[in-house]
Amino acid sequence: MIKVLTSSIVLFTLAVEPAFAQSEQAKREAEQTQKLADLVLGVAQQLIKLRIESNLTKAARKEEQEMRAREIAKVKEQQALNEKLRPFAGLVDVFIGIDGPSAKSPYLQSARFVGYLEIGKQTFARFTIGDQTWMVDTARIVAIRVRPDRPEAKKSELEKTETN
């Protein structure tokens, strides 16, 4: 009987062991599959993160380029304005087209050119004399005489005698 019982246990062990071994192997394969899935998921998350960072970097770079373009446009606009104002640097006398004897004397004397102003379809030149501002229709201006900012100092009596 012991022999039969021992043989039964041995047979039972032989029959159960492959099934147990297969379940252990299946368990290891499942764990490996899970690890592989976690790895793939991690790589996918990293790729998504990199893509988002790349898009943010591109957006920031584009915004920076647009800001630089606006700054360059402002500088060019200021340079164009300065170029328009350059011939009128200092004090100016403005002559406008008025018929008669007053046409030979300036309409505005010792004025400072400020810039242009458009009202409707007309363009006006802005001049200041002290605290007054004058706007003259550019179509009526016939001449502008530019004067130095500071009038030349009168020669002293000593300089006059030395030059004579």
TADASUL-V251997 format. One record per residue. N is the residue number from 0. RES is the residue in three letters. SS is DSSP state (H for helix, E for strand, C for the rest). BURIAL is # if it has 24 or more other ideal C-beta (glycine too) atoms within 12 Angstrom, else .. D_CENTER is the distance of its C-alpha to the mean C-alpha in Angstrom with 2 decimals. Layout:
[[N & RES & SS & BURIAL & D_CENTER] [N & RES & SS & BURIAL & D_CENTER]]
This chain:
[[0 & MET & C & . & 97.19] [1 & ILE & H & . & 94.98] [2 & LYS & H & . & 94.65] [3 & VAL & H & . & 93.59] [4 & LEU & H & . & 91.20] [5 & THR & H & . & 89.72] [6 & SER & H & . & 89.46] [7 & SER & H & . & 87.75] [8 & ILE & H & . & 85.21] [9 & VAL & H & . & 84.57] [10 & LEU & H & . & 84.23] [11 & PHE & H & . & 81.97] [12 & THR & H & . & 79.79] [13 & LEU & H & . & 79.63] [14 & ALA & H & . & 78.65] [15 & VAL & H & . & 76.01] [16 & GLU & H & . & 74.43] [17 & PRO & H & . & 72.76] [18 & ALA & H & . & 71.33] [19 & PHE & H & . & 70.09] [20 & ALA & H & . & 68.65] [21 & GLN & H & . & 66.92] [22 & SER & H & . & 65.37] [23 & GLU & H & . & 64.14] [24 & GLN & H & . & 62.66] [25 & ALA & H & . & 61.05] [26 & LYS & H & . & 59.68] [27 & ARG & H & . & 58.21] [28 & GLU & H & . & 56.74] [29 & ALA & H & . & 55.19] [30 & GLU & H & . & 53.70] [31 & GLN & H & . & 52.34] [32 & THR & H & . & 50.92] [33 & GLN & H & . & 49.28] [34 & LYS & H & . & 47.82] [35 & LEU & H & . & 46.56] [36 & ALA & H & . & 45.05] [37 & ASP & H & . & 43.35] [38 & LEU & H & . & 42.03] [39 & VAL & H & . & 40.69] [40 & LEU & H & . & 39.14] [41 & GLY & H & . & 37.49] [42 & VAL & H & . & 36.12] [43 & ALA & H & . & 34.84] [44 & GLN & H & . & 33.14] [45 & GLN & H & . & 31.51] [46 & LEU & H & . & 30.33] [47 & ILE & H & . & 28.89] [48 & LYS & H & . & 27.16] [49 & LEU & H & . & 25.71] [50 & ARG & H & . & 24.59] [51 & ILE & H & . & 22.85] [52 & GLU & H & . & 21.16] [53 & SER & H & . & 20.16] [54 & ASN & H & . & 18.69] [55 & LEU & H & . & 16.76] [56 & THR & H & . & 15.50] [57 & LYS & H & . & 14.54] [58 & ALA & H & . & 12.74] [59 & ALA & H & . & 10.82] [60 & ARG & H & . & 10.11] [61 & LYS & H & . & 9.12] [62 & GLU & H & . & 6.69] [63 & GLU & H & . & 5.24] [64 & GLN & H & . & 5.69] [65 & GLU & H & . & 4.42] [66 & MET & H & . & 0.74] [67 & ARG & H & . & 3.43] [68 & ALA & H & . & 5.40] [69 & ARG & H & . & 5.01] [70 & GLU & H & . & 5.68] [71 & ILE & H & . & 8.20] [72 & ALA & H & . & 9.57] [73 & LYS & H & . & 10.21] [74 & VAL & H & . & 11.85] [75 & LYS & H & . & 13.82] [76 & GLU & H & . & 14.87] [77 & GLN & H & . & 16.04] [78 & GLN & H & . & 17.81] [79 & ALA & H & . & 19.47] [80 & LEU & H & . & 20.60] [81 & ASN & H & . & 21.91] [82 & GLU & H & . & 23.69] [83 & LYS & H & . & 25.31] [84 & LEU & H & . & 26.38] [85 & ARG & H & . & 27.58] [86 & PRO & C & . & 30.97] [87 & PHE & C & # & 31.69] [88 & ALA & C & . & 30.98] [89 & GLY & C & . & 33.79] [90 & LEU & E & # & 36.49] [91 & VAL & E & # & 37.55] [92 & ASP & E & # & 40.58] [93 & VAL & E & # & 39.97] [94 & PHE & E & . & 42.70] [95 & ILE & E & # & 42.83] [96 & GLY & C & . & 45.19] [97 & ILE & C & . & 48.14] [98 & ASP & C & . & 51.59] [99 & GLY & C & . & 54.24] [100 & PRO & H & . & 54.79] [101 & SER & H & . & 51.58] [102 & ALA & H & . & 49.54] [103 & LYS & H & . & 50.33] [104 & SER & C & . & 48.92] [105 & PRO & C & # & 45.23] [106 & TYR & C & # & 44.09] [107 & LEU & E & # & 41.66] [108 & GLN & E & . & 42.46] [109 & SER & E & # & 40.26] [110 & ALA & E & # & 37.22] [111 & ARG & E & # & 33.63] [112 & PHE & E & # & 31.21] [113 & VAL & E & # & 28.24] [114 & GLY & E & . & 26.54] [115 & TYR & E & . & 26.99] [116 & LEU & E & . & 27.30] [117 & GLU & E & . & 27.95] [118 & ILE & E & . & 30.46] [119 & GLY & C & . & 31.45] [120 & LYS & C & . & 31.99] [121 & GLN & E & . & 32.95] [122 & THR & E & . & 30.93] [123 & PHE & E & # & 32.01] [124 & ALA & E & # & 31.56] [125 & ARG & E & # & 31.24] [126 & PHE & E & # & 33.40] [127 & THR & E & . & 34.40] [128 & ILE & E & . & 37.76] [129 & GLY & C & . & 38.00] [130 & ASP & C & . & 36.94] [131 & GLN & E & . & 37.49] [132 & THR & E & . & 34.93] [133 & TRP & E & # & 36.16] [134 & MET & E & # & 34.66] [135 & VAL & E & # & 36.44] [136 & ASP & E & . & 36.28] [137 & THR & C & # & 34.96] [138 & ALA & C & . & 37.70] [139 & ARG & C & . & 40.34] [140 & ILE & E & # & 39.15] [141 & VAL & E & . & 41.44] [142 & ALA & E & . & 40.68] [143 & ILE & E & # & 38.70] [144 & ARG & E & # & 40.21] [145 & VAL & E & . & 37.87] [146 & ARG & E & . & 39.57] [147 & PRO & C & . & 38.75] [148 & ASP & C & . & 37.06] [149 & ARG & C & . & 40.11] [150 & PRO & C & . & 43.51] [151 & GLU & C & . & 45.51] [152 & ALA & C & . & 47.89] [153 & LYS & C & . & 51.44] [154 & LYS & C & . & 53.59] [155 & SER & C & . & 56.00] [156 & GLU & H & . & 59.71] [157 & LEU & H & . & 59.89] [158 & GLU & H & . & 57.31] [159 & LYS & H & . & 59.13] [160 & THR & H & . & 62.45] [161 & GLU & H & . & 61.00] [162 & THR & H & . & 59.56] [163 & ASN & C & . & 62.85]]
